[in-house]
């Protein structure tokens, strides 16, 4: 696994953790951002001081790839590892302060509607290509895990004010809305790919805060699947196992959109033949402060779910076993970073190639 962490005097450094032994080694200098791990080559891509670099997980060899445009990002790598994609803002816009709570700046960024571009970077040459302009906020870029030329992104902002989930090809063709809202205050978001690239899943509420669904749209046909979700089982983020047989959710606090009375749980969801989800509680999150979103992710073998927690007051990365080893055996849970001298600065647990990167870009990943 790869994660970003901070210590006194050295913020935002990359570390690699060997899953079997829990051994940790430093990968990079401080000051990295926009981290993404490749599916096959064991390279981790990151930004530092306005440039894009690649570092090998085993040798730790680092090479520069490209200089990024001003305010440029590159948070996703495509399926054949030839391209990275990101956004940049046109010159002239003012930088809005995003240092405080999200509620203080989110609407301001949306209302500014400063033009942004989608662009790609060729990994081999560093060549950039801007291919889509939008007068507004572009966010949450995720390449398809199977189609090298297909990119998912969102029109960011208050979900009830826009149609959020879009696809486009990297040559600028094929712009496609993946879910269109049908009534006022309907919302859809926190989208993520299935690992085979055939389905896009998302949180659907019709209307906002009243009826909840874990919904998916078939990329080839546009057909939607909707699993009803109980109010207490609504989650800030959902995710799917690589074999597509299980979902997980990270629950939510009473002050969030579902206003759940007993929603602070980590959930395991199993689809049933009647079109519903069987829900199972995995972790009691009662002592967790949801200002830090847990952001659940399955390990590639499907045996563990990795998430963030601040049960003891500091942000740490945890894993819970998906299935007990024998009937009646309690699930194990593990703190993946037992070194409490290291302060976890918002590490997002995201496994490479699943494609569910959530912002901001502090990431924990496994190649």
C-alpha positions, 0 to 999 in steps of 0.5 A, a space after each residue: 500500500 502507498 499512503 501520504 503522511 506528515 511528520 513535524 517538519 516534513 509534510 505530505 511524504 509518500 510511504 509504502 506499506 508491505 501488507 503482509 508484514 506491515 513494514 513501512 518505508 519512505 518513498 519520496 520527499 515531502 510536499 507531494 499531492 495528487 497521488 495515484 498508483 498504477 494497475 500493473 507497473 508498480 509505479 506511483 505518480 505524484 505532483 511536487 512543486 508544480 511537476 509530475 513524477 513517477 516513483 517505483 514502489 520496489 526500487 524507489 527510483 524517481 523520474 520526472 514526467 512533465 511540468 503541470 499547467 498552473 493550478 493543474 492536477 493529474 489524479 488518475 491513470 488510464 487502463 494501459 498506463 499511457 495517459 494521466 488525466 487532470 484539470 486546470 483553470 484558465 488564467 485570470 481567476 482568483 484563488 478561493 481559500 479552501 483551507 477551512 471547513 468545506 461548508 465555508 467555501 464549497 458554494 463559493 467555488 461553484 458560484 465562481 464558475 471560472 472556466 476549467 479544462 480537462 487534459 491528458 499527459 502522455 506518460 512516455 513523453 510528457 506531452 499534454 492535450 487539453 480536450 474539454 472546456 467547461 465554464 464551471 468546476 470540474 472534479 472527481 476524475 476517474 479513468 475506466 479500469 478497462 477502456 484506456 480512452 474513457 474518462 469519468 468526471 463530474 460537474 462539481 457543486 451542490 448536487 441538487 443544482 446540477 447533473 453531476 456524472 459524465 463520461 467523455 473520451 480523451 479525444 474530446 468525443 462521446 460526452 455523455 451524461 450518465 444519470 439525469 435528475 428527474 425531479 427537483 432536489 434529486 441528487 446523485 454523486 460519489 460515483 465509482 467504477 466497478 472493477 471491470 469497467 462495465 458499471 458506474 455506481 453512485 449514491 442516488 436520493 429521490 429526493 434529497 434526504 428522503 429516499 435512498 438508493 445505491 444505484 448503478 448504470 450499465 455503461 454499454 446500455 444505460 440501464 439503471 439498477 437501484 438497490 433501496 437503502 434504509 436511512 440508517 444504512 445510508 453511507 457517505 461513500 460506497 464501494 464494491 469488491 473486485 468480483 462485484 459480489 459485495 458492496 461496503 458503506 461507511 455510514 454517516 453522522 446524524 447531522 448529515 443528509 440522511 439524518 440517521 438516528 443510528 447510522 454510525 456503522 461500517 456496513 457490508 452489503 450483499 445483493 439479493 435475488 429480490 433486488 434488495 441488499 442484505 446489510 451487515 454491521 462490520 464496525 461500530 463508528 460511534 466514537 468516530 468524528 465524521 468530519 473525517 470521512 471513513 471512505 471504505 475500500 476493499 482490498 484486491 483479494 476481497 478479504 479486508 475493508 480498509 477505512 479511516 478512523 479517528 476513534 482515539 482523536 487522531 486520524 489512522 488507517 484501519 482494516 476490518 476482515 470481511 469474512 470470519 475464518 470460521 463460524 463464530 470467530 469474531 472478525 479481526 480489525 487491524 490498525 495499519 499504521 501503529 506508529 502513533 508518532 506519525 500524524 495522519 493528515 487525511 490519508 484517503 484509502 483507495 486501492 489502485 485500479 478500482 477507480 474510486 478516488 475521493 477528494 482531497 487527494 491524500 490517498 492510501 493505495 495498493 498496486 
